[in-house]
Amino acid sequence: MFKKVVCLSACLLTGGVVLAAPAASPAQAVQKDTAAIDGAIKLFDSGDREGAFLLLKTLENTGDVRILSRLGWCYYSGNGVEENRESACQYFKRSVDDPDGFGVYGMGVCHQLGIGVEEDLAKAEELLKKALAMGNLYAAGDLAIYYANIGNVAEAIRYGEMGYNGQLPPHWRAFSAYMLGCLNNAPEQKIYWLEESANLGYHGALLELIRLYNIGGPVEVNMPKALEYAKKFAERTGDKVPYAGVSYDWAIEKMFLEDWETARKYMLFAYKGIR
């Protein structure tokens, strides 16, 4: 009889539903947090920062410095959240012990640009090099920019190549290739790196190729080439203005040569491009 009463009481208390399994032990909870943290970090490091943001945010209270540093970068770049660089700096300050170097890297950028701290280029250089020594290859790109800004092209190229050759997401490698294209004066190297950047998806490299072939300088003017890159830019971005501009310039050149048929053709391209 006693057993029946106990069973009846349990049914009444649970509304007839079978009781849930006992709560996870502290050890199981830690194990669960560890798996979630590792998953969020893996997603962020793969380049899907927008997808990683919500996961990182739910894990903020774990206090894991790897989570905090990556949250800082989401706020810095506006990945999955509205851009807020002052907040980013606060996250970086809290995560300078991140063994992956994202916190130190973030503080280097903050000192470089005067975000949340006083601008201090010497401190920025020190922290960026420290992050790189910790294995954070993202810092190589910022060191390339730093050295380019102070006129040390050789060092800028060295760090740019380091960033390009690192195991980073394509868009980061694309920007390193773009910088190498801008820094190199040898025409073959300049074109090689800009084309590599464009192939990796950086639209700015296409604009630079359009400019070079349109006005000349390190390379000879080549309007068909400029048009080729302008067309690619229009196809990728939907922005037809550069294509229209190059078409117009090419049409004017053909008019001077009294090639009226070609001039009319490219003037029509220009007209369609700006509509």
Salt bridges, closest charged atoms under 4 A:
ASP38 OD1 - ARG66 NH1 3.95
ASP45 OD1 - ARG70 NE 3.13
GLU60 OE1 - LYS57 NZ 2.88
GLU60 OE2 - ARG94 NH1 3.70
ASP64 OD2 - ARG66 NH2 2.92
GLU83 OE2 - ARG85 NE 3.49
ASP98 OD2 - ARG70 NH1 3.60
ASP100 OD2 - ARG70 NH2 2.78
GLU125 OE2 - LYS129 NZ 3.19
GLU126 OE2 - LYS123 NZ 3.67
GLU155 OE2 - ARG158 NE 2.90
GLU208 OE2 - ARG211 NH2 2.67
GLU228 OE1 - LYS225 NZ 3.87
